[in-house]
Amino acid sequence: MKLWLTAQEIADLQLDGLPSSRYGIQKLAEREAWVESDLARKREGREGGGGLEFHIDLLPLPQRLQYAGTFVRVEREDYRTETSNELSRRECSVRDARLIVLKVAERFRKTNSMGAKASDYLFAQLFDDGKVPLPEWVLEQIKTVSMRTLARWRKDMKQDINRLAYDPSKSRKGTGVLDQAEGGRVRSYCLAVYASNQFLSTKHIRNTALAEFGHTITIGDRQVPMPPLRTFQNALKGWKAEYRNELLKITDPDAYKSKVRMVATGATRADRFNELWQIDASPSDVMTTEGRRNLYMLTEIYSRSVLLLFTKTPRSEAVAMMIRKGILTWGVPELIKTDNGSDFKSRATIRLLDALGIEQEFSAAYSPEQKGSVERVIGTFQRDCAATLPGFVGHSVTDRKKIEARKAFSARLGTDDAVLFQVDLTPQDLQEEADRWANEQYAHTPHESLKRKTPFDVMNAWAGDVRAISDPASLDVLLAPVAGKDGLRKVTKQGVKVDGEYYVAFGVMPDTQVFCRQDPQDLGRLWLFEPDGETYLGEALCPDLAGLDPAETIAKARAMQKALEEERFADVKREKKKITPRTVMEAQRAAYQHNADIVSFPKQQREHETSKTLAASEVRKRRAPRDLNEREAEIMAGLKGSQSSPAPKSAATVHQLSGLETPEARFNRAQQFEQRLADGTSLSDDDAIWLANYKSGPEYRAHKMVWEDRQQRSNSVKPAS
């Protein structure tokens, strides 16, 4: 922009209110004494003179602004701003508006060859006069500028661009009566009342505050009346906006979790194909001719490929069929992640995954975000495919009401749902449409998590190994339903009992615990395994369900049982022939022979007497001698025959001493009797019988061994003669 202009150049500008000819400008300059001003100078660069040049400041303000405004330009680059999570929406708007004004002012300064202050002064005049072509939202945020304002903004921008932000409401934040009342307790109490019941009106909240704090409240050192209802309404409106997230967390935790709580986008990843699958179930939004179906969705995380399966109810059998479909399509996964539904935690599902060597991981309860990939795909199918199919009933109760409202109440009253929602698809048709959508539409749609690649391209680009099951029939065996709750049964002589029917077992002995699977193609056949399900034992047939002759079936089972028993017991029978009736007896005698020579030491005894035992002893002493029985007579004859003396001496009667007789005394007594017999002295009948009985007991043998041992030791220490 030129600052010095000739009369002709000024006339050529055609400024409003100024002459449009050079002569007219010259006459204006003479009338206004421009020639005598310091802002007029001789024109340079022309020999012999050439007239005068005038500074634009000599022009009246409106014309000067009109001329300068032609050099103000706003370009697209000026609208490029930055985002910030630290600023509110109002602060961001003010910051961006000030930043745009600074960019335009800086470009104007570079084009007018003026100093910074002069340029800012002129630009401020242009802005206030509306000569700067800025958008309406910028002019709403910035009403006026000055030279000092532009200088201050420029200084703030050099330090931190966010210092240009400004929110007038924040300067007044927390200064209201209810904010400061009772040290902030009034505000906290009112918010607590609202959080406890968000359906309360402001009048209810104010009345509750009056009951709690009274009709006067304390602000600092002064007492003021409780504010009116209008003040409460304005304050509560501001508090709801300020504490929106906190109130939402209390009043609607699910909405807070869905809309506010931080999430990690793209956190679920896999480094290889079939490393991780996610499975989830949801009611379908499409009604079929047989009612609404349950949707199972399977997602392969590495390629984001999907498979769908519709079932009548959510059961473990449906989970097994979904896994079978995935294995036959993609191969065997390493890990499958599910929620805590009963169909995913059932014994059948856990047993199937364990048999296939697939690890299962459960997400935390009430945490669908932990398997967000499959959750989002279900939503995509419901919105993208289900909404286009006949029989669509809506994604929610609100959507269902909107669909029902397409017909008048009188027209839909008593109308069947199949007619109201235009149900036309069978369950098979719904499955075909879902498979078509997954294979032809979703698989070829670019995915953001795949960096705009399609699931089909990512899956085909995988060059690593894929675990696969080559024999689908073996997979069908693992998917076969089990008998009862856990599949465990015990084989009896009648067979295996399942649902009130007996299945005759072939090759499995009675009293054997087995794990049973039902042949899905033949209800009369069971497959029998070890209880852990890893070893196949044989099969069992139910003649009634299999259409077989019961007598013939039992005959075959008995023949197989006999052959199996003979094979297993052949070695036992051969060894049995070697065992005689005396084998075990002799083995027992040999096993305990070493105990025969072991004699226990005599125990110290103490005589036990009562008045009755003493009376009984007295009777025994006074009773008449009794006749000897046959055995006692033989013993006496033997004792008498052993006497060597031809002339026996008269027998001496030994009377038992009264009082306690110890084992040593009894042994000494027996030695005395033996010595008498050795000397040829006869014993009385009682003494002879006592001696014979005593010598046959263990007490005599024990004392005899001790006495002989002492005799040997005493003889070994005597000096030689």
GUMI-601884 format. One record per residue: x, y, z of N, C-alpha, C, O in turn. Coordinates in steps of 0.2 Angstrom, whole numbers, plus 5000, padded with zeros to 4 digits. Each point is the difference from the previous one (the first is absolute). Layout:
residues N
XYZXYZXYZXYZ
...
***
This chain:
residues 721
500449945000499650065000500450065000500550015004
499450044991500450065000499750055005499450015001
501150025003499850055005500050074997499750055003
500749964992500050074996499750004993500249954996
499350095003499650004994500050074997500050055003
500049954990499950064996499350025000499649955001
500350114996499350025000499649954995499449995000
501049994994499749964995499849935003499549974999
501050005005499949945003499450005005499649955001
500350105003499550015004499350004997499549975001
500550074993499450004996499849934997499449994999
501149984999499949934997499749955005499749954998
500450065008499749965005499350005001499649955002
500150114995499250005000499749995007499649975001
500750075004499849995007499450045001499950054997
499749925007499350035002500150075003500450005005
499350054992500050075003500650044998500150065002
500449924993500550034998499950014992499749964997
500650105001500050014992500349944997500449965002
499450034992500249944996500550034994500149964996
500150105004500550034995500650035004500050015006
500549994990500750035003499950075002500250025005
499450024991499950075001499650015007500150045004
499449924996499650005006500449995007499950035005
500549924994500549985006500450065002500150015005
500250024989500450065002499750055003500250035005
499249994993499650055003499849985007500050055005
499949894997499949985006500650015005499950015006
500749974991500650015003500150075002500350025006
499550034989500150075002499650025005500250045005
499149944995499550025005500249975007499950045005
500349904995500249975007500750015002500249985005
500250064991500750025002500449945000500550005005
499449954991500449945000500850024998500449975002
499650084994500750024997500450035006500649985000
499150055004500450035006500249955005500450015005
499349934995500149955005500749964999500249994995
500049985011500649964999499849934997500549974998
498950025001499849934996500050014993499749964996
500550105001500150014993500750014998500450035004
499849944991500750004997500050004993499649994996
501050045002500150004992500149934998500349955003
499450044991500149934997500749994998500350044997
499949905005500749984998500149964993499549974998
501150045000500149964994499850034993500049974995
499850105005499850034994500450064999500150045005
500349974990500450064998499650074999499549994997
500750065006499750075000499350005003499650044998
500349925008499450015003499549944998500249964997
499250055005499549954998499550005005499649955000
500350105004499450005004500249975007500549995002
498950005002500149985007499749935001499649974996
500650005010499749935002499750025007500350035004
499249934998499650015006500049945004499949944997
500250065009500049945005499249995001499650045000
500349895001499349985000499750035006499450005001
501050025004499750025007499650074998499650025005
500650014990499650074998499349984998499650055000
500349894998499349994997499549995006500249995006
499250034993499550005006500049925002500249964996
499650035011500049945002499649954996500349944999
499150074999499649954997500449984993500049944998
500250114998500449984994500649975001500249954997
500250075009500649965001499949935002500349964998
499150035006499949935002499849964993500149945000
499550094996499849974994500649984996500049944997
500550105002500649994996500449945004500249954996
499950055010500449955004499649945000500349945000
499050065000499749945000500149954994499849945000
500350094995500149964993500749965001500149954996
500350065009500649965001499949955005500549975002
499050025001499949955006499749944996499550004997
500849955004499849934997500049955006500450005004
499149954995499949955005500149934995499649994996
500949975006500149944996499849945004499950005006
500049944990499849945003500549985006499849975005
500850044994500549985005499950035007500249985005
499550084995499950045006499549965005500050015006
499649944991499549975004500249935003499749975003
501050024996500249945002500250015008500450045001
499349925003500150015007500249935003500149954997
500050055010500249945004499549985005499650055002
500449894999499549985005500349995007500650015001
499049995004500350005007499549975005499450025000
500849935004499549965004500050045007499649985004
500850074997500050045006499550065000499950025005
499950004989499650064999499249984999499949944997
499750105005499349994999499850024993500550034996
498949965002499850024993500150074999500250034995
499550015010500050075000500750034999500250044996
500349935008500750025000500349994994500450044997
499549905000500349984993499750054995500450024995
499050005005499750054995500350065001500250034994
499950005012500350075001500849994997500250054997
500149905005500749994998500150004993500450044997
499249924999500050004993499950064997500350024995
499250025007499850064997500550055001500250044995
500249975011500550045001500649984995500450054998
499749895002500649984995499950024993500450024997
499049975001499850024993500150084999500350024995
499550025009500150075000500750025000500250044996
500249925008500750025000500449984993500450044998
499449904999500249984994499950054994500450024996
498950015004499850054995500450065001500250044995
499949995012500350065001500849994998500350054998
500049905003500749994998500150004993500550034997
499049944999500150004993499950084997500350024996
499250015008499950074998500650045001500250054996
500249945009500650045002500549994995500450044998
499749904999500549984995499850034994500550014996
498950015002499850034994500050075000500050034994
500050015011499950075000500750045002500050065000
500549905001500750045001500050045006500450055000
499249945004499950055006500349965006500249945000
500050105006500249975006499549965003499450004998
500849965007499549965004499550045003499449984999
500750075004499550045004499650044995499449995001
500850044994499650034995499649954997499450024999
500849934999499649954996499549975005499449994998
500750005008499549975005499550055001499449995001
500850085000499550055001499550014994499450005001
500949994993499650014994499549934999499450014998
500949945004499649935000499450005005499549984998
500750055008499550015005499450044997499449995002
500850074995499550044997499649964995499350015000
501049964996499749964994499549945004499450004997
500849975008499649955003499450035003499449975000
500750095004499450035003499550024995499450015002
500950014992499550034995499749954996499650014995
500649925006499749954996500349984994499749974995
500950065004500349994993500549945000500349984994
499749985011500449935000499549954999499549985004
500549984990499549954998500149935004500349964997
499550045009500049945004499349975001499550034999
500549905003499449965000499650035006500350045005
499149954995499550025006500249985007500050035005
500349904995500149975007500650045003500150005006
500450024989500650045003499750075003500350025005
499350014991499850075002499549995006500050055004
499749894997499649995006500550005007499850025005
500849954994500449995005500450065002500250025005
500050024989500450065001499650064998499950014994
499950045010499650054998500450064998499850044995
500849975008500450064998500749985002500249965004
500350084993500749995001500450075000499750054998
500949955005500450065000500749984999500249945000
500250114999500749994999500349965006500449964999
499450065007500349975006499749935001500449955002
499050044996499749935000500449954995500249955002
499950084992500449954996500749995002500249944999
500150115004500749995003500049955006500449955000
499150055004499949955006499949934997500349955003
499250054992499949934997500649974997500149945001
500350104996500649984996500549975005500349954999
499750095007500549985005499849935003500449955002
498950045000499849945003500149944995500149955002
499850064991500049954995500749975000500149944999
500450115002500749975000500249965006500449955000
499350065006500149965006499649934999500349955001
499150064998499549945000499450024996499650045002
500249924993499550024996499349995004499550044998
500549925007499449995004499950065004499450005003
501150054998499950055004499550054997499750055003
500249944990499550044997499349995002499550034998
500449915005499349985002499750045005500450035005
498949974995499750045006499349985000499749994995
500150005011499349995002499750045005500250005006
499450054992499750055005499749965006500050035006
499749924993499649965005500449985006499949995006
500849994992500449975005500350065005500149985005
499950084993500250055004499450015006500250025005
499249964993499550005005499849945004499649995004
500849964994499949935002500149995007500550025003
499049955001500149995007499950065004500150005006
499650064992499950065003499350015002499850055004
499849914994499350005002499849995007500449985004
499050054998499849995007500049935002500249985006
499449984990500049935002500649965000500149955003
500450074993500749974999500450015006500349965003
499650105000500450025006499749995007500349995005
499049994995499650005006500349945004500149944997
499950075009500249955005500749964998500149945001
500350104996500749974998499949954994500449965000
499150054996499949954995499549945001499949964996
499950045011499649945002499350004996499749954999
500050115000499450014997500049974993499549964998
501050064998500149974993500049925001499749974996
500850015008500149935000499349965002499849954998
499850085007499449975003499550004994499749954999
500250104997499550014995500249954995499649964997
501050035001500249954995499949935002499849964996
500350035011499949935003499249984999499949954999
499750105003499349994999499849994993499649954999
500750084996499849994993500349934998499649974996
501050015006500249944998499649945003500049954997
499750065009499649955003499449994996499749945000
500050114997499449994996500050064995499850065002
500449934992500050054995499450024997499950054996
499549925007499450024998499750065004499450024999
501050005006499750055005500150074996500550014996
499050035005500050074998500550045004500249985005
499950084992500450055004499750025006500350015005
499049994995499650025006500149955006500150025005
499949924993500149945005500750015003500149995006
500450024990500750015002500150065005500349995005
499450074993500050065004499749985007500350025005
499149954995499749995006500449955005500050015006
500349944990500549965004500650035003500249995006
500050064990500650045003499750055006500450015004
499050014995499850045006499949965006500250035006
499649914993499949965006500749985003500149995006
500450014990500749985003500450065002500350005006
499650064991500550065002499550065003500350045003
499149964997499650055002499950054995500250004994
499550065008499850054996500550054999500050054996
500649955008500650044999500649964999500049945003
500450084993500749964999500650055001499950064999
500649915002500650035001500550014994500149954997
500150115002500550014994500550045003500050065001
500649915000500550045003499950015008499849965004
500150114997499950025007499350035001499850035005
499849964990499350035000499549954999500149954997
499350075005499449964999499550034995499950065000
499949904995499650024995499449955000500049955002
499450084995499449965000500149944994500450014996
499349945005500049944995499850034993499450035000
501049974995499850024993499349984998499849945002
499950094994499349984997500149944995500549984999
498950004999500049944995500450024994500349954997
499650115000500350014994500849995000500349984996
500050055010500749995001500249925000500549984998
499149985006500149935000500049974993500449964998
499150064998499949984993500750014996500249964996
500050105004500650024996500649975003500449974996
499750025010500649975003500049924998500549984999
498949995002499949934999500249994992500349954999
499450094997500249994993500750004998500349964997
500150095007500750004999500449945003500549984997
499250005009500449945003499949944996500449964999
499050034998499949944995500450004995500349954998
499950114999500450004994500849995002500449974997
499750065009500750005003500249935002500549974999
499049995004500149945003499649944996499849965003
500250054990499649964996500349935001499649955001
501050044998500349935000499949975007499849945000
500350095005500049975007499349995001499849945003
499750104996499349985001499849944996499649965002
500650044991499849944996500349945003499649955000
501050055003500249945003499649975006500049945001
499750115002499649985006499349984998499749955002
500050094993499349994998499949954995499549975000
501050024996499949954994500749974999500350024995
499949935009500749974999500149974993500650004998
498949975000500149974993500150054995500449994995
499250065005500150064995500750035001500450024995
499949995011500650025001500649964997500450024997
499549915005500449954997500050014992500649994997
498950025000499949994993500350074997500250004994
499650065009500250064997500650045002500350044997
499849955010500550045003500749975002500550034998
499449915004500649975003500549984994499849984995
500950045007500549994995500049934997500049955004
500250044990500149934997500650014996500250054998
500149895001500649994996499849974993499949944999
500150114996499849984993500549964997500650025000
499249924997500549964997500549965004500549984998
499350015009500449975004500049924999500549975002
499050014995499949924999500449994993499750024995
500949955006500349984994500349935000500049975005
500250014989500349935000500550004995500050044995
500649935006500650004996500049944994500450014996
499149955004500049944995499349985000499550015004
500349964990499449974998499849955005500449955002
499050055000499749955005500350005007500049965004
500350104998500350015006499450015005500149975006
499450074992499550025005499350004996500050034995
499549945008499350004998499650035005500250005006
499350044993499550025004499349984998499850014994
499849975011499349974998499650045005500150015006
499350014991499550035005499349984997500049984994
499550035010499349984997499650065002500150045004
499349974992499650065000499349984997500049964995
499550065007499349994997500150034993500250064999
499549914996500050034993499450055000499550005003
500750064993499550054999499549984994499650044998
500449905000499649984994499549945002500349955004
499150064995499549945002499949964994499950024994
500249915007499949964994499349965001499650025005
500249944990499449975000499949955006499449985002
501250005002499949965006500250045006500249975005
499850104995500150045005500750035000500449994995
499850055010500650035000500649955002499949955004
500750054993500549965001500650035004500050065001
500449905002500650025003500650004996500149954997
500250115003500650014996500749985003500150035006
500349934992500749995002500450034995500049984994
500550065008500550034996500749985002500250005006
500249984989500749985001500450044996499950014994
500650025010500550054997500749975000500249995006
500250014989500749985000500450075000499950044995
500449975011500350075001500550024995500150064998
500349905000500650024996499850034993500250054998
499349924999499750024994499350035000499850034995
499949975011499450035001499449974996499550034998
500749905000499549974996499449975005500150005006
499349994992499449995004499749944997499949994994
499749975010499649954999499350015004500150025006
499449964992499350015003499749935000500049964996
499650035010499649945000499350025004500150035005
499449954993499350015003499849945003499949954996
499850055010499849945004499350035003499950055001
499749895001499450025003500150035007499650055002
500849925002500250025007500750005001500449964996
499950085009500750005001500249945005499850005006
500549954991500249945004500749984998500350024995
499949935009500749984999500149974993500550004997
499049965001500049974993500150054994500349994996
499450075005500150054995500750035000500350014995
500049995011500750025001500449954996500550024996
499449925005500449954997499950004992500549994997
498950025001499950014992500450064998500250004994
499850055010500350064997500849995000500350024995
500049955010500749985000500149954994500550014997
499149945002500149964994500050044994500449984995
499250065004500050044994500650044999500350014994
499950025011500750045000500649964998500450024997
499649925007500649954998500049984993500549994997
498949995001500049974993500150064995500249994994
499750075008500150064995500750035001500450014995
499950005011500650035001500549965003500650014998
499349935005500549965004499950015007499550025003
500949955001500049995007500350065003500650024999
499050025006500350065003500549985006499949945002
500550115000500349995007499650025006500149965005
499550094994499750035006499350024998500050034995
499549965009499350024998499850045007500049985005
499850094993499850045006499250015000499750014994
500049975011499350015001499850045006500450025004
498949994997499850035006499849945005500249944999
499550085006499849955005499349975000499749975005
500050024989499449974999500049935001500549975000
498950005002500049935002500149964994500349945001
499650084993500249964994500749994999500249964997
500250105005500750004999500449965006500549984999
499250025007500349975006499749935001500249975005
499450004991499749945001500649944999500550024997
499349935006500549945000500149984993500649984998
498950024998500149984993500550044996500449974997
499550105004500550044996500749995003500550004996
499650005011500649995002500349944998500649994999
499049955001500349944998500250004993500549974998
499150064998500250004993500650044998500549984997
499650085006500650044999500649965003500650004997
499349975009500649965003500249944995500649994999
498949984998500149944996500450034993500449964997
499450105001500450034994500650035002500450024995
499849995011500650035002500050084999500550034998
498950005003499950074999499950035007499649985004
500850074997499950045006499450045000499950034995
499849985011499450045001500150065005500349985005
499550084993500150055005499450045001499650014995
500250005011499350045001500250075002500550025003
499150024994500050075002499750015007499649965002
500650105001499750015006499250015000499850034995
499949965010499350015000499850074999500350055003
499249964993499750074998500550044997500150065001
500449914995500550044997500049984992500549974998
499050054998500049994993500650034996500249984995
500150075008500550044997500649954999500550014996
499649945008500649955000499949964994500549974998
499050034998499949964994499650054995499549984997
500850085003499650054996500049994993499650024996
500949945001500049994993499449964997499750024996
500149935008499449964998499450045001499549994997
500550055009499450045002499950054994499450014998
501150024999499950054995499849974994499650024996
500649925002499849964994499349985000499650014995
500149975011499349995001499650064999499550004996
500750065006499750064999500050024992499550024998
501149964999500050024993499549964996499750024995
500349915007499549964996499350025001499650004995
500250025011499350025002499850064996499550014998
501050045001499850064997500149994992499650034997
500949945001500250004993499649944996499850014994
500149945009499649944997499349995002499550004996
500549995011499349985003499550064998499449984999
500850085001499550054999499750004993499550034998
500849944997499849994993499649944999499750004994
500249965010499649944999499350005002499850045005
499849924992499350005002499949975007500449955002
499250085002499949975007500450045005500149985006
500250074992500550045005499550045005499550034998
500749955008499650035006500350065004499750025004
500950004993500350065004500549985004500049945002
500550105000500549995004499850015008500449985004
499150054997499850015007499250015000499749994995
500050025011499350005001499850074997499450004997
501050055003499850064996500049994993499550034997
500949945000500049984993499449964998499750014995
500149945010499549964998499350045000499649994996
500450065009499450045000499950044994499550024997
501150015000500050044994499749954994499750034996
500649915004499749964994499349985001499650004995
500249995011499349995001499550064999499549994997
500850075004499650064998499950024993499750044998
500649924997499950014993499349984999499750024994
500049945010499349994999499650035006500250015005
499250014993499650035005499849955006500049944998
499850095007499949955006499449954998500049955002
499550084995499449964998500249944995499749955000
500850074996500249954995500549945003500049954998
500450075007500449955003499749975006500349955002
499250075000499749975006499849934999499649984995
500649975008499949934999500449974995499949944998
500550104998500349974994500649965003500450025004
499749924993500649965001500750034999500050044995
500549955009500650034999500349984993500450044997
499549905000500249984994499850044994500350024995
499050015006499750044995500350075001500150044995
499949985012500250075001500750024998500250054997
500349905004500750014998500249974993500650004998
498949984998500149974994500549945000500550004996
499449955008500449955001500049964993499449984998
501250004999500049974994500549945000500049964995
500550055009500649955000499949945004499850015006
500449934992500149955004500750005004500450044998
499749925007500650005003500649984995500550035001
499449934995500549984995500150064995500650014999
498950034999500150064996500450055004500550034997
499449985009500450055004500749985001500450045000
499749895001500749985000500450014994500650025000
499049974994500450014993500150074999500550024998
499150035004500150074999500650025005500450044998
499649935008500550025004500749984998500550045000
499549904997500749974997500250044994500650024999
498950004997500150044994500350075002500550024998
499250015008500350075002500749995003500450044998
499749905005500750005003500549984995500650035000
499349934995500449984995500150054994500650014997
498950025001500050044994500050085002500350044995
499549985010500050075002500550025005500450044999
499549935007500450025006500849984998500450045002
499749904996500749984998500350044995500750005000
499050044996500350044995499950085002500150044995
499849975011499950075002500750025004500149975004
500250094994500650025003499850015008499550035002
501049955002499950005007500650055003500550004998
499250045006500550055003500549975004500650025000
499349935004500549975004500549964996500649985002
499250014992500549964995500450054995500249984995
499750095007500350054996499750004993500450004995
499050005005499650014994500049944996499850004994
500549945008500049944996499349965002499750015005
500249944990499449965001500149945004500649984999
499049995005500149945003500249944995500449965002
499350044992500149954995500850014998500349954999
499950115000500750014998500549985005500549964999
499450055008500449995005500049925001500649975001
498950004999499949935001500449964994500449955001
499550074993500449974994500750025000500449964997
499850095006500750025000500449965006500650005000
499149965004500349975005500449944997499649964997
501050035005500449954997500349955005500449954998
499350065008500349955006499649945000499549984995
500649985010499749935001499250015002499950055004
499749914995499350005002499949935002500049954996
499850045011499849935002499349984998499550045000
500549904997499349984997499949935002500449965001
498950024999499849945001499849974993499550024997
500949935001499849974993499449965000499749994995
500149985011499549955000499450035003500050005007
499550034990499450035003499649955004499750025005
500449924993499649955004500249995007499650005005
501150014996500349995007499750075004499949995006
500150064991499750065003499349995002499850035005
499849944991499349985002499949965006499650015004
500949954997500049955006500150055006499649995005
500850054995500250055005499450045002499850035005
499849994989499450045001499449965002499550035001
500549914999499449955001499850025008500450015004
498949994997499850015006500249955005500049944998
500150085008500149955006499449975003499550045000
500649915004499449975003499950045007500550005004
498950024997499850045006500450065001500250044995
500049985011500350065002500750004998500350054998
500149905004500750005000500349944995500649994999
498949974999500249944995500349945004500249954996
499950055010500349945004499449955002499550025003
500749924996499549955001500449945003500649994998
499149965005500349945002499749944997499449994999
501049974998499849944996499849945005500349995005
499049994995499849955004499949944996500150004994
499649945009499949944996499450014995500049964995
499650095006499550024995500350044994499650014995
500950035006500350044996500150075002500150015006
499850044990500050075002499350034999499750004995
500150045011499350025000500150084998500350045004
499349984991500050074998499250014998499749974996
500150085008499350024999499549945000499550004996
500649965009499549955001500149944995499749955001
500850054995500149944995500749975002500550045002
499649904997500649965001500349994994499849974995
500950055004500449994995500549945001500450005005
499649954991500449945002500750024998500250024994
500349975010500750024999500449944997499949945002
500550084993500449954997500750015001500350064999
500149895004500750015001500150045007500650015001
498950015003500150035006499749965006499449994999
501050005006499849965005499550035005500150065001
499549915002499550035005500450035006500649985001
499150075002500350045006500650044997500450025004
499650004990500550044997499750074999499550014997
500950055005499750064999500250034993500649994998
498950034999500150024993499850074999499550035003
500750014991499850064998499649994993500349974996
499150055004499549984994499950064996499850055002
500249944991499850044995499449974996500149944998
499450105000499549974996500150014993500250064998
499849894998500050014993499550044997499449985000
500750084997499550044998499649984994499450024999
500949934997499749974995499649935002499649984996
500550005010499649945002499950005008500550005003
498950014999499850005007500149945003500150005007
500049944990500149945003500749985001500249955002
500350104997500749985001500350055005499950064999
500649925005500450045004500749984999500249954999
500250115001500849995000500250005007499950055004
500549904998500350005007500750015000500449984996
499850075009500750025001500249995007499549995004
501150024997500250005007499750075003499850044997
500249965010499750065003500350064998499650055000
501049964998500350064998499950014993500150064997
499549904999499850014993500649994995499950024995
500749965007500649994996500149934997500350004995
499449955008500149934997499349974998499650005004
500449984990499449974997500049925003500449974999
499050015004499949945003499649954995500149945000
499450094997499549964996499450034999499950065002
499649914997499350024998499549965004500149955002
499350084999499449975003499450014996499950064997
499749895002499450004996499449995004500049965004
499550084994499349995003499649964995499850034995
500049915006499749964995499350034998499950004994
499850035011499350034998500150064995499650014995
500950045007500150064996500349984994499950044995
500649915005500449994994499649954995500349994994
499149985008499749954996500349944999500049974995
500350005011500449945000499649955004499650015004
500649924995499749955004500350005006500649995001
499050025005500350005007500449945001500650005003
499149944996500449935001500650004997500549985003
499550034990500650004997500650055002500649985000
499150085002500550055002500349985007500650015001
499049965003500349985007500549944999500550005003
499349954992500549954999500650024997500549975002
499550084994500750034997500450035006500649995001
499050055003500350035006500349955005500650015002
499149934999500249955005500649974997500549995003
499549994990500649974997500650055000500549975002
499450094997500650055001500250005007500650015001
499049995004500150005007500449945002500550015003
499349934994500449945002500750004997500449985003
499650044991500750004997500550055003500549995001
499250075001500450055004500249975006500650015002
499049965002500149975007500649954999500449995004
499549964991500549954999500650024999500649985002
499550084993500650024998500450045006500649995001
499050045003500350045006500149955006500550025004
499249934996500149955006500449944999500049965004
500250034990500449944998500649995004500149945003
500350114999500649995004499849985007500349965003
499150074999499849995007499849925001500249975005
499550014990499749935000500649955000500049955004
500650074993500649955000500350005006500249955003
499850115001500450005006499549975005500349975005
499150034995499549975005500149935000499949975006
500349994989500149935000500649985005500049955002
500450104999500649985004499950015008500449985004
499050054997499950015007499649945003499549984998
500749995008499749955004499650025006500150065002
499549905001499750035006500550025006499850045004
500849934996500550015005500550064999500450015004
499550024989500550054998500050065005500550025002
498950004999500050075004500149985007500350045003
499549905000500249995007500749995001500350035005
500149944991500749995000500350074999500550025004
499350024992500350074999499950045006500450045002
499049955001499950045007500449985005500350045004
499849894997500549985005500750024999500350025005
499949984989500750024998500150085001500550025002
498950014997500150085001500150025007500350055001
499449915004500050025007500449955004499950005006
500549964991500449955004500550045005500249975005
500050094993500550035004499750035006500450025005
499049984996499750025006499949945005499850025006
500349924992499949955005500550005006499849985005
500850044994500550005005500050075004500450015005
499250034994499950065004499650005006499449984999
500950035007499649995006500050075003500550035001
498949995002500050075003500349995007499949955003
500450114999500250005007499450005005499550034999
500649945007499550005005499950075002500450045001
498949985001499950065002499950005008499849955002
500450115001499950005007499350005002499650044997
500249925008499349995001499950025008500450005004
499050034997499850025007499349965001499550014997
500549965009499449965002499450055001500150055004
499449934993499450045001499549955005499849954998
500050085007499649975005499450045002500050065001
499449905000499450035003499849965005500249945001
499350085002499749965006499749934997500049955003
499750064991499749944997500549954997499949945000
500750094997500549954998500349975006500249944999
499950095006500349975006499649945003500249955002
499150064998499549955002500049944995500049955002
500150074991500049944996500749965001500049944999
500550105002500749965001499949955006500349955000
499450085006499949965006499649934998500149955003
499450064993499649944998500449954996500049945001
500550094995500449954996500549965005500149954998
500150095007500549965004499749955004500349955002
499050065000499749955004499649954997499749955003
500350054990499649954997500449935000500650005000
499049954999500349935000500349994994499850024995
500749935005500449994994499549964995499649965002
500550064992499549984995500449944996500649995000
499049974997500349954995500350034994499750044997
500849925001500350034994499749974994499749955000
500250104994499749974994500549964996500649995003
499249994992500549954996500650034998500549975000
499550094997500650044998500550015006500649995000
499150035006500450015006500349945002500650005003
499049954997500349935002500649984996500549975002
499550044991500549984996500650045001500649985000
499350095002500650045002500349975006500650005001
499049995004500349975006500449944999500549995003
499249964993500349944999500750014997500549975001
499550084994500750014997500550035005500649985000
499150065004500550035005500349955005500650005002
498949955000500249955004500549954997500549975003
499450024990500449954997500750034999500549964999
499650115001500650034999500550005006500650015000
499149965006500450005006500549944999499749944999
500950075002500549945000500149975006500349945001
499550095005500249975006499549945001499450015000
500849935002499649945001499650015007499449975000
500850075004499650005006499850085001500450045003
499149984994499850075001499950025007499749965004
500550104997499950035006499350035001499650004995
500350015011499350025002499950074996500550055001
498949964996499950074997499950055005499750005005
500750064993499950065004499550054997500050014994
499650015010499550044998500250075000500250035006
499850014989500250075000499350045000499650004996
500450045009499450055001500250064997500550035000
499050004996500150074997500050055005499550005005
500950044995500150065005499450054999499850014994
500050015011499550055000500350074997500650015001
499050034997500350064997500150004993499849964996
500650095001500250014993500649954998500550005004
499449964991500549964997500250034993499650004996
501050025004500350034994500249944995500149955002
500050074991500249954995500749975002500149944999
500450105005500649975002499949955005500349945000
499250075005499849955005499749944997500249945002
499450074993499749944997500649964996500049945000
500450094997500649964997500449975005500249944998
500050095007500449975005499649945003500349955002
499150064999499649945002500049944996500049945002
500050084991500049944995500749975000500049944999
500550105002500749975001500049955006500449955000
499350075005500049965006499749934999500249955002
499250064995499749944998500449954995500049945001
500350094994500449964996500649975004500249944998
500150105006500549975004499849945005500449955000
499050065002499749945004499949944996500249945002
499650074992499949944996500649974998500149944999
500450115000500749974998500349965006500449964999
499450065007500349975006499649945002500249965004
499350024992499649945002499450025004499749955003
500250114999499450015004499450024996500050034996
499449935007499450014996499750065002500150035006
499450004990499750065001499249985001499849944998
499950115005499349985001499650014993500350034996
499149955004499650004994500050084998500150014994
499750035010499950074998500750034998500050044995
500549955008500650034998500349974993500250034996
499649905003500249974994499650034994500350024995
499149995006499650034995500250084999500050024994
500150015011500250074999500750014996500050044996
500449915006500750004997499949994992500350034996
499349925002499949984993499750064997500250024994
499350015009499650064996500550065000500050034994
500449985011500550065000500549994994500250054997
500149895003500549994995499850004993500450024995
498949985004499850004993499850084998499950014994
500250035010499950074999500650044998500549985001
499450084996500550054998500450035006500650014999
499149995007500450035005500649965002500550025002
499449914999500549965001500550004995500650005002
499349994992500550004995500450065000500650004999
499150065002500450065000500550015006500550014999
499249975007500550005005500549945000500650015002
499249944995500549944999500650034995500649985002
499250054993500550034995500550055004500650004999
499150045005500450055003500449975005500650025001
499249935003500449965005500649964997500550005002
499349974992500649964997500550054997500649995000
499250074998500550054997500450025006500650014999
499150005007500450025005500549955002500650015002
499249934998500549945002500550004995500649985002
499350034992500649994995500550065001500649995000
499150075001500550065001500449995007500650015000
499149965005500349995006500649944999500550015003
499349944993500549954999500650034996500649975001
499250074994500650034996500550045004500550014997
499350025008500550055004500349965006500550035003
499449904998500449975005500749984998500149984994
500450035010500749994998500149924999499749965004
500850034992500149934999500449975006500450035003
499449904998500349975006500749974998500349975004
***
